[in-house]
């Protein structure tokens, strides 16, 4: 069996840790706090962790307390991320997620910009919009579904509401 070489760090994303059952959250926090045991590898003259873990969570006291004293953990408040950076991420998500639409249905850069602006920085809305545009609504091609998302209406002109819990 041939072993492949990993060129760079592996990234693992744990989303919504605060929504995990307490029993499992405790196990995850224990593993994260032991992160110093992950192997470091020399890359371009410095040692780099080969595993990077990104955790998202609401500011829950227990999570914050269990991780705040570890030097290998960097906490970033999402409220401090610039809107311009979020805008770029959202536009990139739209353009890559909707890149495989069939020929005539492909969106222009302007279409991606409009969708990004309509999202108002809410990533959950972006995911729902992509799912709808990719969907199979009877009588609507992806371009019309995109127009419906941008105008907030359905094919019959009625106002549509995309609710986010």
C-alpha positions, 0 to 999 in steps of 0.5 A: 500500500502506498502512503500519500504525503500531506503537503500542508496542515489538515483543517477540521471544523467543529461548528456550533460546539455550544449546541452539542450535548454537554457529555460530548462537548466535555469530550471535545473540550478535553481533546482540544485542550490537549492540542499541544500533543499534536505533532509539529512538523518543520515547514519553511524553517518553522514548526507548524501544527499539522492539524488545525481545528476551527471551532465555532460557538456562541460565547458560552462561559464553560467553553471559554473557561476551558480553552482560554489558558492554552497557548495553542488556542487563539480565540477570535470574536466573530463580531470583530471580523470586518464586513468587507472580509465577510462579504468576500467570503460570502461572494466566494461561497456563492460563486463556487457553490453556484459555479456548476449551474447548467450553461445558460443558467450560469450567473454573472459576476454581477449576479453574485454581487447582487446575491451577496448584497442581498444576504446582508452578511447572514451566512445561513441565508446564503446557504438557503439561497444556494439550496433554492437556486440549485433546487428543482422548483417546477417551471423555474430554471436556476436564473428565475430562482435566482431572480426570485431570491433577489426580489423576495418573490415566488414565480407567481409574484407572491412575497416569499419569506426565508425564515432563519431559526 
